[in-house]
Amino acid sequence: MHLQPAVLNLNSVNLTGISAEMSLPESQIQIPALWGNLRRKLKQFFSNDPDFFYSVNVYPEDYFENFNPATPFTKYALVPAEYAGELDLGWETFSLPGGLYAVFNHKGPDISIFNYIYSQWLPQSGFMLDNRPHFEKLPADYIPGHPESAEEIYIPIRPV
């Protein structure tokens, strides 16, 4: 695998949605439940989905230096704040901080791209991980596990 990401300096984005704390082993059960809850609530109040969903991971500061799959992190299922507008959906607000991100285009359910990003691309890139949220931007028609589903993977970086 040899993927070259776009390196973009993004502005902050205001989002709203729900979150859950989980570890990687727990994520296979908790992530579908989290997204199911968000989607059900959206269908109650809106006739169409927002253009994009945001799947955000907030990791503890030393998560990648002392990697252990059992270490918990916070996963957010979010939509742009302006989409929900003035409705009180009981959701939390989240400000996705701006900054430098490596953006990888990905299609399908194969998650080995993350191994490539962290073990191959990043060490050779001239960048290092920054302590900001990692996220995926998912189009409205995204279907988890579908081979044609495309997403953008955003990895927070800073120059070495």
Contacts in CASP RR format, 6 or more apart in sequence:
PFRMAT RR
TARGET T0000
AUTHOR 0000-0000-0000
METHOD contacts of the structure
MODEL  1
MHLQPAVLNLNSVNLTGISAEMSLPESQIQIPALWGNLRRKLKQFFSNDP
DFFYSVNVYPEDYFENFNPATPFTKYALVPAEYAGELDLGWETFSLPGGL
YAVFNHKGPDISIFNYIYSQWLPQSGFMLDNRPHFEKLPADYIPGHPESA
EEIYIPIRPV
1 112 0 8 1.000
1 113 0 8 1.000
1 116 0 8 1.000
1 120 0 8 1.000
3 104 0 8 1.000
3 105 0 8 1.000
3 113 0 8 1.000
3 116 0 8 1.000
3 121 0 8 1.000
5 102 0 8 1.000
5 103 0 8 1.000
5 104 0 8 1.000
5 121 0 8 1.000
5 155 0 8 1.000
6 102 0 8 1.000
6 103 0 8 1.000
7 100 0 8 1.000
7 101 0 8 1.000
7 102 0 8 1.000
7 103 0 8 1.000
7 127 0 8 1.000
7 157 0 8 1.000
8 100 0 8 1.000
8 101 0 8 1.000
8 103 0 8 1.000
9 98 0 8 1.000
9 99 0 8 1.000
9 100 0 8 1.000
9 101 0 8 1.000
10 98 0 8 1.000
10 99 0 8 1.000
10 100 0 8 1.000
10 101 0 8 1.000
10 154 0 8 1.000
11 98 0 8 1.000
12 95 0 8 1.000
12 96 0 8 1.000
12 97 0 8 1.000
12 98 0 8 1.000
13 54 0 8 1.000
13 80 0 8 1.000
13 95 0 8 1.000
13 96 0 8 1.000
13 98 0 8 1.000
14 80 0 8 1.000
14 81 0 8 1.000
14 82 0 8 1.000
14 93 0 8 1.000
14 94 0 8 1.000
14 95 0 8 1.000
14 96 0 8 1.000
15 54 0 8 1.000
15 56 0 8 1.000
15 76 0 8 1.000
15 78 0 8 1.000
15 79 0 8 1.000
15 80 0 8 1.000
15 81 0 8 1.000
15 93 0 8 1.000
15 94 0 8 1.000
15 95 0 8 1.000
15 96 0 8 1.000
16 78 0 8 1.000
16 79 0 8 1.000
16 80 0 8 1.000
16 81 0 8 1.000
16 83 0 8 1.000
16 84 0 8 1.000
16 89 0 8 1.000
16 91 0 8 1.000
16 92 0 8 1.000
16 93 0 8 1.000
16 94 0 8 1.000
17 38 0 8 1.000
17 76 0 8 1.000
17 77 0 8 1.000
17 78 0 8 1.000
17 79 0 8 1.000
17 84 0 8 1.000
17 89 0 8 1.000
17 91 0 8 1.000
17 92 0 8 1.000
17 93 0 8 1.000
17 94 0 8 1.000
18 34 0 8 1.000
18 37 0 8 1.000
18 38 0 8 1.000
18 76 0 8 1.000
18 77 0 8 1.000
18 91 0 8 1.000
18 92 0 8 1.000
19 34 0 8 1.000
19 74 0 8 1.000
19 75 0 8 1.000
19 76 0 8 1.000
19 77 0 8 1.000
19 92 0 8 1.000
19 94 0 8 1.000
20 30 0 8 1.000
20 33 0 8 1.000
20 34 0 8 1.000
20 74 0 8 1.000
20 75 0 8 1.000
21 72 0 8 1.000
21 73 0 8 1.000
21 74 0 8 1.000
21 75 0 8 1.000
22 30 0 8 1.000
22 31 0 8 1.000
22 72 0 8 1.000
22 73 0 8 1.000
22 74 0 8 1.000
22 75 0 8 1.000
23 69 0 8 1.000
23 70 0 8 1.000
23 71 0 8 1.000
23 72 0 8 1.000
23 73 0 8 1.000
24 69 0 8 1.000
24 70 0 8 1.000
25 69 0 8 1.000
25 70 0 8 1.000
27 75 0 8 1.000
30 75 0 8 1.000
31 75 0 8 1.000
32 144 0 8 1.000
34 75 0 8 1.000
34 77 0 8 1.000
35 55 0 8 1.000
35 77 0 8 1.000
35 144 0 8 1.000
36 77 0 8 1.000
37 77 0 8 1.000
38 53 0 8 1.000
38 77 0 8 1.000
38 78 0 8 1.000
38 79 0 8 1.000
41 89 0 8 1.000
41 91 0 8 1.000
42 49 0 8 1.000
42 79 0 8 1.000
45 84 0 8 1.000
45 87 0 8 1.000
45 89 0 8 1.000
46 83 0 8 1.000
48 140 0 8 1.000
49 140 0 8 1.000
50 79 0 8 1.000
50 80 0 8 1.000
50 83 0 8 1.000
50 140 0 8 1.000
51 139 0 8 1.000
51 140 0 8 1.000
52 79 0 8 1.000
52 80 0 8 1.000
52 137 0 8 1.000
52 138 0 8 1.000
52 139 0 8 1.000
52 140 0 8 1.000
53 77 0 8 1.000
53 78 0 8 1.000
53 79 0 8 1.000
53 137 0 8 1.000
53 138 0 8 1.000
53 139 0 8 1.000
53 140 0 8 1.000
53 142 0 8 1.000
54 76 0 8 1.000
54 77 0 8 1.000
54 78 0 8 1.000
54 79 0 8 1.000
54 80 0 8 1.000
54 96 0 8 1.000
54 135 0 8 1.000
54 136 0 8 1.000
54 137 0 8 1.000
54 138 0 8 1.000
55 75 0 8 1.000
55 76 0 8 1.000
55 77 0 8 1.000
55 78 0 8 1.000
55 135 0 8 1.000
55 136 0 8 1.000
55 138 0 8 1.000
56 75 0 8 1.000
56 76 0 8 1.000
56 78 0 8 1.000
56 94 0 8 1.000
56 96 0 8 1.000
56 133 0 8 1.000
56 134 0 8 1.000
56 135 0 8 1.000
57 73 0 8 1.000
57 74 0 8 1.000
57 75 0 8 1.000
57 76 0 8 1.000
57 133 0 8 1.000
57 134 0 8 1.000
57 135 0 8 1.000
58 73 0 8 1.000
58 74 0 8 1.000
58 76 0 8 1.000
58 133 0 8 1.000
59 73 0 8 1.000
59 134 0 8 1.000
60 71 0 8 1.000
60 72 0 8 1.000
60 73 0 8 1.000
61 131 0 8 1.000
63 71 0 8 1.000
63 73 0 8 1.000
64 118 0 8 1.000
64 129 0 8 1.000
76 94 0 8 1.000
78 94 0 8 1.000
78 96 0 8 1.000
81 93 0 8 1.000
84 91 0 8 1.000
96 133 0 8 1.000
96 135 0 8 1.000
97 132 0 8 1.000
97 133 0 8 1.000
98 132 0 8 1.000
99 130 0 8 1.000
99 132 0 8 1.000
99 156 0 8 1.000
100 127 0 8 1.000
100 130 0 8 1.000
100 156 0 8 1.000
100 157 0 8 1.000
100 158 0 8 1.000
100 159 0 8 1.000
101 154 0 8 1.000
101 155 0 8 1.000
101 156 0 8 1.000
101 157 0 8 1.000
102 117 0 8 1.000
102 121 0 8 1.000
102 122 0 8 1.000
102 125 0 8 1.000
102 127 0 8 1.000
102 154 0 8 1.000
102 155 0 8 1.000
102 157 0 8 1.000
103 152 0 8 1.000
103 153 0 8 1.000
103 154 0 8 1.000
103 155 0 8 1.000
104 113 0 8 1.000
104 117 0 8 1.000
104 152 0 8 1.000
104 153 0 8 1.000
104 155 0 8 1.000
105 150 0 8 1.000
105 151 0 8 1.000
105 152 0 8 1.000
105 153 0 8 1.000
106 113 0 8 1.000
106 150 0 8 1.000
106 151 0 8 1.000
106 152 0 8 1.000
106 153 0 8 1.000
107 147 0 8 1.000
107 148 0 8 1.000
107 149 0 8 1.000
107 150 0 8 1.000
107 151 0 8 1.000
108 145 0 8 1.000
108 146 0 8 1.000
108 147 0 8 1.000
108 148 0 8 1.000
108 149 0 8 1.000
108 150 0 8 1.000
109 144 0 8 1.000
109 145 0 8 1.000
109 146 0 8 1.000
109 147 0 8 1.000
109 149 0 8 1.000
113 153 0 8 1.000
114 153 0 8 1.000
117 153 0 8 1.000
117 155 0 8 1.000
122 128 0 8 1.000
122 129 0 8 1.000
122 155 0 8 1.000
122 157 0 8 1.000
125 157 0 8 1.000
126 159 0 8 1.000
126 160 0 8 1.000
127 157 0 8 1.000
127 158 0 8 1.000
127 159 0 8 1.000
127 160 0 8 1.000
128 157 0 8 1.000
128 158 0 8 1.000
128 159 0 8 1.000
128 160 0 8 1.000
129 155 0 8 1.000
129 156 0 8 1.000
129 157 0 8 1.000
129 158 0 8 1.000
130 156 0 8 1.000
130 157 0 8 1.000
130 158 0 8 1.000
131 156 0 8 1.000
132 156 0 8 1.000
133 156 0 8 1.000
134 154 0 8 1.000
134 155 0 8 1.000
134 156 0 8 1.000
135 154 0 8 1.000
136 151 0 8 1.000
136 152 0 8 1.000
136 153 0 8 1.000
136 154 0 8 1.000
137 151 0 8 1.000
137 152 0 8 1.000
137 154 0 8 1.000
138 151 0 8 1.000
139 150 0 8 1.000
139 151 0 8 1.000
141 149 0 8 1.000
142 149 0 8 1.000
142 150 0 8 1.000
142 151 0 8 1.000
143 149 0 8 1.000
END
